[in-house]
Amino acid sequence: MRLVDAPNRVPEKQRYYQQAYAQHTRIWKIAPRSNYYLIPYYTLLWGTMGASLYMVGRKALGYNTWFGKN
């Protein structure tokens, strides 16, 4: 069975993470695939933050829509 006979890769991954952590790399940026998760996350985070602040400014000026004078 493949799961039972699998080699133990925990020590090598542990060394990899400890080495990167010793260089003061954030834990969520250490994984090789972390950019695939973080780039869309940051895009959505800052995009929604920017849209919210834009609409707060428009609402403060008395406009109730995204564009136009209504």
PEJOWO-V636362 format. One record per helix or strand of 2 or more residues. SS is the DSSP state (H for helix, E for strand). FROM is the first residue (numbers start at 0). TO is the last residue. If there is no record, write none. Layout:
SS_FROM_TO / SS_FROM_TO
//
This chain:
H_9_21 / H_26_28 / H_33_59
//
